[in-house]
Amino acid sequence: MQTVMDYLEETLDMGVAGGFIGEHERMIIVKYLAEPAVSAQMVVRANMHAAQSRTSLIYFLLGNANEYWDKKRVAD
């Protein structure tokens, strides 16, 4: 059985391989989900529920990550 994080890793790999996102965007998402203040499992599950496709999941996560990094940059 595939875990949520396995599904995410596969989705991001497919996005990079298909040229939908670049490695830079992939790393933005991965680093965001690795942040101690972020509950990766919860974020991914919530976005998987809302997304209708892997493409939407990537868009949602990238949007979350960009918003997080923007707010963190302002706070620092």
FIFI-301335 format. One record per residue (C-alpha): x, y, z. Coordinates in pm, 1 decimal. Example, Ala and Ser with C-alpha at 12.3 -4.5 7.8 and 13.67 -1.06 7.14 Angstrom:
<rs>
R       px       py       pz
R   1230.0   -450.0    780.0
R   1367.0   -106.0    714.0
</rs>
This chain:
<rs>
R       px       py       pz
R      0.0      0.0      0.0
R    132.7    340.1    -99.8
R    171.8    594.1    181.2
R     74.4    957.6    149.2
R    437.8   1064.8    133.8
R    517.7    797.1   -127.0
R    230.5    931.0   -336.9
R    365.9   1283.8   -299.0
R    718.6   1180.9   -395.7
R    587.5    998.3   -702.2
R    371.8   1298.2   -796.0
R    663.3   1541.1   -769.5
R    891.4   1307.1   -965.7
R    629.0   1280.2  -1239.1
R    589.1   1658.8  -1243.5
R    962.5   1710.3  -1293.6
R    997.0   1426.9  -1545.9
R    705.1   1561.2  -1749.1
R    837.6   1915.6  -1743.6
R    536.0   2043.8  -1550.2
R    760.9   2178.5  -1274.2
R   1133.6   2218.7  -1247.2
R   1366.1   2077.5   -985.1
R   1368.0   2419.8   -817.0
R    989.6   2411.8   -761.1
R   1013.1   2053.3   -639.7
R   1271.9   2156.1   -381.0
R   1059.1   2451.3   -267.5
R    778.5   2206.3   -186.9
R   1007.9   1945.8    -26.4
R   1183.9   2202.7    195.2
R    850.0   2353.7    294.9
R    715.0   2015.3    402.9
R   1035.7   1947.1    600.2
R    996.5   2264.2    808.3
R    937.6   2188.7   1179.7
R    640.2   2428.3   1188.4
R    467.2   2240.7    904.9
R    270.8   1920.5    958.7
R    361.7   1754.9    629.2
R    118.3   1464.7    657.5
R   -169.7   1698.7    738.7
R    -85.5   1946.1    461.5
R    -49.2   1674.0    198.8
R   -366.3   1490.0    303.5
R   -574.3   1809.0    305.9
R   -448.3   1909.1    -37.2
R   -494.0   1556.7   -175.4
R   -855.6   1574.9    -62.8
R   -908.7   1909.2   -237.6
R   -711.2   1825.7   -553.2
R   -882.1   1655.7   -842.5
R   -553.9   1550.5  -1001.0
R   -181.3   1523.8   -936.5
R   -138.0   1848.0  -1128.4
R   -376.0   2026.8   -892.3
R   -197.0   1875.8   -593.8
R    133.5   2017.3   -716.0
R    -24.8   2360.8   -773.2
R   -182.6   2361.2   -427.3
R    139.5   2256.1   -253.2
R    351.5   2501.9   -448.1
R    108.8   2778.8   -357.4
R    121.2   2678.4     10.1
R    500.1   2663.5      2.0
R    537.9   3001.4   -168.3
R    301.4   3164.2     80.6
R    489.7   3006.6    372.5
R    830.4   3122.1    246.1
R    697.9   3473.4    170.9
R    559.3   3508.1    523.8
R    874.5   3365.4    676.7
R   1089.7   3609.8    478.2
R    880.1   3904.2    601.7
R    894.9   3781.5    962.2
R   1274.3   3745.5    954.1
</rs>
